[in-house]
Amino acid sequence: MDNKRKYERVDLSTKVRYAIINEGDAKNISQGGICVVTIEALEKGKDMTIIFTLPNSKEEHLKVFGKVKWSKEIAPHVCESGIEFWDVDDKVKRTIQDYINKYFKK
């Protein structure tokens, strides 16, 4: 039988981490976390990566790691969840703080 694969393969036995990409809307943000609105509740205690942009920011995509602290349904298919940041790059921290500072200067 001919192998029709473009590249050769070798056996591998190792753990793999994967994520299913979902989207929601940010409701509010602080240096310590973000509140997101989704169509389903997020699992409390779940670690996650969050990628977002801030309005009028020079940074296109900010990436933070966090943990879901709470999640509640506020209407059918509308849930709010609080995600506490636990690993934030210093540059991202400054970008978030600059955004918050500009908000209060309005």
C-alpha positions as CSV (number, residue, x, y, z in Angstrom):
1,M,0.0,0.0,0.0
2,D,1.4,3.4,-1.0
3,N,1.7,6.1,1.7
4,K,-0.1,9.1,0.1
5,R,0.9,11.5,2.9
6,K,2.8,14.6,2.0
7,Y,5.1,14.4,5.1
8,E,6.4,11.4,6.9
9,R,5.0,10.7,10.3
10,V,6.5,9.2,13.5
11,D,4.7,7.8,16.6
12,L,4.4,10.3,19.4
13,S,3.0,9.8,22.9
14,T,2.7,13.1,24.9
15,K,0.0,15.3,26.5
16,V,-1.6,18.0,24.3
17,R,-3.4,21.1,25.5
18,Y,-6.1,22.5,23.3
19,A,-8.8,25.1,23.4
20,I,-12.0,25.7,21.7
21,I,-12.2,29.3,20.7
22,N,-15.3,31.1,21.9
23,E,-16.2,34.8,21.9
24,G,-18.0,37.1,24.2
25,D,-18.2,40.8,24.9
26,A,-16.3,42.6,27.6
27,K,-18.5,44.5,30.1
28,N,-15.8,46.1,32.2
29,I,-12.1,45.7,33.1
30,S,-9.7,46.5,35.9
31,Q,-6.0,45.8,36.6
32,G,-7.2,42.6,38.4
33,G,-9.6,41.2,35.9
34,I,-12.4,41.4,33.3
35,C,-16.1,40.8,33.2
36,V,-17.3,39.1,30.1
37,V,-20.8,38.5,28.7
38,T,-21.3,35.2,26.9
39,I,-24.1,33.0,25.7
40,E,-23.3,30.3,28.3
41,A,-21.9,30.2,31.8
42,L,-18.1,29.7,32.1
43,E,-16.9,27.0,34.4
44,K,-15.9,28.4,37.8
45,G,-12.2,27.8,38.6
46,K,-11.3,27.2,34.9
47,D,-8.0,28.6,33.7
48,M,-8.2,30.4,30.4
49,T,-6.4,32.6,28.0
50,I,-8.2,35.9,27.1
51,I,-7.3,37.9,23.9
52,F,-8.9,41.3,23.5
53,T,-8.4,44.8,22.2
54,L,-9.0,48.0,24.0
55,P,-10.7,50.9,22.2
56,N,-8.2,53.4,20.8
57,S,-5.2,51.3,21.9
58,K,-2.0,51.1,19.9
59,E,-1.8,47.4,20.9
60,E,-3.9,45.3,18.5
61,H,-4.3,42.1,20.7
62,L,-3.7,41.9,24.4
63,K,-3.2,38.4,25.8
64,V,-3.7,37.6,29.5
65,F,-4.1,34.4,31.5
66,G,-6.9,34.2,34.1
67,K,-9.2,32.1,36.2
68,V,-13.0,32.2,36.2
69,K,-14.0,33.4,39.7
70,W,-17.7,33.5,39.2
71,S,-20.4,33.1,36.5
72,K,-24.1,33.7,36.5
73,E,-27.0,33.7,34.0
74,I,-28.6,37.1,33.9
75,A,-31.1,36.2,31.1
76,P,-31.8,33.3,28.9
77,H,-28.6,32.7,26.9
78,V,-26.9,35.7,28.5
79,C,-24.3,35.1,31.2
80,E,-21.7,37.3,33.0
81,S,-18.5,35.9,34.2
82,G,-15.7,37.5,36.3
83,I,-12.2,36.4,35.2
84,E,-9.3,37.2,37.6
85,F,-6.0,37.9,35.8
86,W,-3.2,35.8,37.2
87,D,-0.4,36.2,34.6
88,V,-0.2,39.5,32.8
89,D,2.8,40.8,30.9
90,D,4.2,44.1,32.2
91,K,3.5,45.8,28.8
92,V,-0.1,44.6,28.9
93,K,-0.5,45.8,32.5
94,R,0.7,49.3,31.4
95,T,-1.7,49.3,28.4
96,I,-4.7,48.3,30.7
97,Q,-3.7,51.0,33.3
98,D,-3.3,53.6,30.6
99,Y,-6.8,52.8,29.3
100,I,-8.3,53.0,32.8
101,N,-6.5,56.3,33.4
102,K,-7.9,57.8,30.2
103,Y,-11.4,56.7,31.1
104,F,-11.3,58.6,34.4
105,K,-9.9,61.7,32.8
106,K,-13.0,62.1,30.6
